[in-house]
């Protein structure tokens, strides 16, 4: 799970990722790099990020609920979530 903030320290995005292999670390950093490579607006706005480390065996349902809770508490829009159930 990760939270992105802008230069003013305001949260602008929250997302999640899973390591592709149990021993793989840095999945959040790799995902953030892909985000920033794809969109100029993200490169310009995104200044820092927080990573909330979770155990690899954390159930998907818990991670989904955590992501929705973080987004709601920070007032972030839930975008591109068609494939996840609320």
C-alpha positions as CSV (number, residue, x, y, z in Angstrom):
1,X,0.0,0.0,0.0
2,X,1.3,3.5,-0.8
3,X,0.2,7.1,-0.5
4,X,1.5,9.8,-2.8
5,X,1.7,13.4,-1.7
6,X,2.4,16.6,-3.7
7,X,5.0,19.3,-2.9
8,X,2.6,20.8,-0.4
9,X,2.3,17.5,1.5
10,X,-1.3,17.0,0.4
11,X,-2.2,13.4,-0.5
12,X,-3.1,13.0,-4.1
13,X,-3.2,9.2,-4.7
14,X,-3.3,5.9,-2.8
15,X,-2.8,2.5,-4.3
16,X,-1.6,-0.9,-3.6
17,X,0.6,-3.5,-5.2
18,X,1.8,-7.0,-4.4
19,X,5.3,-8.5,-4.9
20,X,5.4,-10.8,-7.9
21,X,7.6,-13.2,-5.8
22,X,7.6,-13.6,-2.1
23,X,11.3,-12.6,-1.8
24,X,10.8,-9.5,-4.1
25,X,11.1,-6.3,-2.2
26,X,10.5,-2.9,-3.6
27,X,7.2,-3.7,-5.4
28,X,5.7,-0.3,-4.3
29,X,8.7,1.6,-5.7
30,X,8.5,-0.3,-9.0
31,X,4.8,0.5,-9.3
32,X,5.3,4.1,-8.5
33,X,8.0,4.3,-11.2
34,X,5.5,2.9,-13.7
35,X,2.9,5.4,-12.7
36,X,5.4,8.3,-13.1
37,X,6.7,7.1,-16.5
38,X,3.2,6.9,-17.9
39,X,1.8,10.4,-17.1
40,X,3.5,13.8,-17.3
41,X,0.9,15.2,-14.7
42,X,2.1,12.6,-12.2
43,X,5.7,13.4,-12.7
44,X,4.9,17.1,-12.2
45,X,2.6,16.7,-9.2
46,X,3.9,13.7,-7.3
47,X,6.7,14.8,-4.9
48,X,6.9,12.1,-2.2
49,X,5.3,8.9,-1.1
50,X,4.7,6.8,2.0
51,X,4.8,3.1,1.8
52,X,2.6,1.2,4.3
53,X,4.3,-2.2,4.4
54,X,2.1,-5.2,4.7
55,X,3.0,-8.9,5.1
56,X,2.9,-10.8,1.8
57,X,0.3,-13.1,3.2
58,X,-2.1,-10.3,4.1
59,X,-5.6,-11.3,2.7
60,X,-6.7,-9.5,-0.4
61,X,-10.0,-8.6,1.2
62,X,-8.2,-6.8,4.0
63,X,-5.9,-4.9,1.6
64,X,-8.9,-3.8,-0.5
65,X,-10.7,-2.6,2.7
66,X,-7.6,-0.8,3.8
67,X,-7.1,0.9,0.5
68,X,-10.8,2.1,0.4
69,X,-10.5,3.3,4.0
70,X,-7.3,5.3,3.3
71,X,-8.8,6.8,0.2
72,X,-11.9,7.8,2.1
73,X,-10.1,9.3,5.1
74,X,-7.8,11.3,2.9
75,X,-10.6,12.4,0.6
76,X,-9.1,10.8,-2.5
77,X,-11.2,9.8,-5.5
78,X,-11.5,6.0,-6.1
79,X,-10.5,5.7,-9.8
80,X,-9.9,2.7,-12.0
81,X,-11.4,0.3,-9.5
82,X,-14.0,-1.4,-11.8
83,X,-12.4,-4.8,-11.2
84,X,-12.6,-4.6,-7.4
85,X,-15.8,-5.0,-5.5
86,X,-16.7,-2.4,-2.8
